[in-house]
């Protein structure tokens, strides 16, 4: 029963795709609505599988012989453990909502059926991807996803859409190539692509690869690094993030699906291969650096965008940066939790953003701007003092207490400390923003905010801990990942000191500015600020650079072509 | 006795079909039908008689692909008086090709020489002053012919080198690739879409006979040429705008990859056959698709003047997209299966070589995608009259897509004995310190 149930989830989605695509048009969108039933059934199937896998353990279905080289080409098989089934449930839930939304949203589109069919097909591919029993099958569906993203751009008669779709496809293919290289290397070194066997052999047989004389890297580092590049592509990590803002013209539900489901593929891949990544501190550190860089750049660029889709797009890039950063810190389960939370949130925001645009067009005063701030007198010293305490110190206290209550071993791993600092900075930033926006930092409001923060932090950490115990029941395994991700002590200290210093300095700066004092800053910082603004607004001129590189490559290719006296003369 | 007779039988069936078709020269429809029946009978005879043949180390996939390619190539071609010769010549080439694939020693060489002579005559007849470079192609086919002749009279290693030259002409290897490009671009009617399968498949099939006897120095040169060729062909494909040249150079890039793996491992594996066969078939399919466009918008149509066919010709669009996916090496089609098979089973490959082959594989995503995108997407041209695929064209392209899919999903177990992977893995571990 279990295997049939597992298989029914992707098959229902395939069936829905077929119903939407084939057959004659039925009146009143009946065919499209009919296809919603298998999509719903797929979600129910996922829920049931979630329950059964939780109770009975992983499900393994293989349609191939693992000892046969000939069957290696397309080794179709399913391995559904807790990680897979959580992803399956997320994907089918989001897909169901998106599908239902799309039937109305695309109502007047001439190619609505093709679009709906492709949505279901993408869901099918995603489900097969997250339940793959080996790296090869995962890669197979990973690549199909790259092409489906090209097709989902939908309006291929529009030049901008087409250019964006082509850019998406080509950038993802670059990442896919690195992924492929990782697979080949993994097979060459360990002789298997089965997840469990791969982890076992990698642990049993440490291999050193000589890149060039005198430079050696471990096999796991080389393999995980290549696979990580693959993950960077799908999860829009710097510098492979360009495709995400480029897909701006796709229908809004596609964005919802992209930001809620597809983009999580990178995080899923790292989690699926967590034991392998856990063997390579170097790759984890690289992931930490790339993730942090992407988070900072994504969030900074988000702040200065004027287009709602681009703003949300860069917000997603920033969030994916956080997620990869969490992986880089060894907090794999936290990354999955983050991607689920972010997926649900961003999916909702995207499905709603059309309404905001619609309202904006109808009501010139929407979105409402709070002009009262300029008219209000500057905050009193007391207000800021209380604000300083309530937004900087008490949140830290709350975090420390919550960690203590939940018995989260704070001092045993650097990752937990860094994440704690991260939550501290973001929560104080959130309260500060509210304080500044509303300018009503009374004791009552501050207390409400702090209670809310306590509630949120407690719930969040409790949920994260429970989720970690669900995904990785063995605490030693979790600890080993944190251990593998440990940074050099000096770097760790520097990060903590830097984060604290930045937070306090930021506060000091805002405090003085709010009091109307001029804040002395070195001229180079002012200059940098002025230069950074247009740079970030223009998304680091990455699109222009991409275009220039493409043009140069084209010119070079044509020059080479002309040099050679051949057919193209 | 039977083993010696079967190759002649397999060669005779298409040749007899060609004679039958020629007897009804006045009626183009009958010529086409007879040619198709000849191809089908050839395919049936292969299925029936394959058991009597010695299966080569790289499998017998090529045997099935040839008549199939001939069938799809003829079937897709529209009726017309001008096309009769190309249909009949397809059968003639098929006959010689089947003989060259199955017969041993002298008779195999005889069939191959006949095939090369036929192609040279065809190219000579269709030579125009506008394409002076096609003389180079004819010259290289003659070189292949001479190589075959030398191999029949000389002793190893000279004979091996001579066969290697012939193989490099058939399964194109830079700098001997112009013969292949000439056949793809200059042959008349449906012949390019058949010859693009015929020549590489025969070339790869003959490789195992010589790889063991070729001096290591020569193999080293082949490895370098193959790697440079893969990159060179990818760059050339990116620079082209004529569809046949894009496809010619694109397939050359993949064939160079097959050459590199063969020269690196020292033997032609079933995965190599799969790659060569699938690339050939995908290229053939794309040539057929291009033929569809040429049928509608004249022979000298500029591909850059056409766009937005996806809306006007949906059936064509779907099949062209699938063929494009197959040709650029995306799963689950045969090209990907062959490529991955080679990558996974060639543990002796150098990192640098693998990097270049991956680059060539990646480049296909640009030139094939650009070509497909140019034709299918963008603004639709309302001034053009669009007619979607006719039934023969649809069937023909659908067969190619289905076979490519089958080659990807039902891999080498069909045409080669299975190999336990644990031995390979052990071997790989011994070589864990990779060569640079």
Interface residues (C-beta under 8 A of the other chain):
Chain A: X67 X68 X69 X70 X71 X72 X73 X74 X136 X139 X140 X143 X144 X147 X156 X157 X159 X162 X166 X169 X170 X173 X174 X177 X180 X181 X184 X187 X188 X189 X190 X191 X192 X205 X207 X208 X209 X210 X211 X212 X219 X554 X557 X558 X560 X561 X564 X566 X567 X568 X569
Chain B: X133 X178 X181 X185 X232 X235 X236 X238 X239 X240 X242 X245 X248 X270 X308 X310 X311 X325 X330 X331 X332 X337 X340 X341 X343 X344 X345 X347 X351 X354 X355 X358 X359 X361 X362 X365 X366 X369 X370 X373 X376 X377 X378 X379 X380 X408 X409 X411 X412 X413 X416 X418 X419 X420 X421 X422 X424 X425 X426 X428 X429 X432 X433 X434 X436
